[in-house]
């Protein structure tokens, strides 16, 4: 993909095909931003993925903590129910969600799509974080509260740092899912200025008839790079968090 993105079109279409480019060009990247709204797609996907990840982590962290620390009948089966909700195929939810969004006059709205993404990804985050919070001894919180911390203070200063690996893992999954989502974005967004990367690239293929494979590969490369960069950075944080937890233990 990367090698094809820096080949001229004539070399990408040549037969027999070549693996290594005979000549390198960045014209495919320049044409991508010149003939399409790729920069707008990139900004919209960045907003959607970032907002969805932040909102999902906030809600999942608080809900998972409540499920593991408070004893209510409703909370007991909420974990299993959340996993069941996550197992429902998105295609089955598309029509009712589209009707709800349209009925609320929120079609072609990025904030509405953030809510839809959060609702779809929250069950998974809740399931993952619940297992991490269950592994944090409650005696640590009790000791913190004896020393003067409030319930929220103990949660913020004691529990959350112990669950950092789970929070990072959930954040990576959520960001990647929102960044590359196609089904809801292609259905609920119909304006060029609101389009995200996945439906935007599909639209680019329809408009150009894939006359330039180099330009398409350049777009695919730019879509992939942020996820790889996020994983590399988060991987270091995961290793550091596990190491700190081992030392503290």
Secondary structure by P-SEA (a helix, b strand, c coil): cccccccccccccccccccccccccaaaaaaaaaacaaaaaaaaaaaaaaaaaaaaaaaaaaaaaaaaccccccccaaaaaaaaaaacccccaaaaaaaaaaaacccccaaaaaaaaaaaaaaaaaaaaaaaaaaccaaaaaaaaaacccaaaaaaccccccaaaaaaaaaaaaaaaaaacccccccccccccccccaaaaaaaaaaaccccaaaaaaaaaaaaaaaaaaaaaaaaaaaaaaaaaaaac
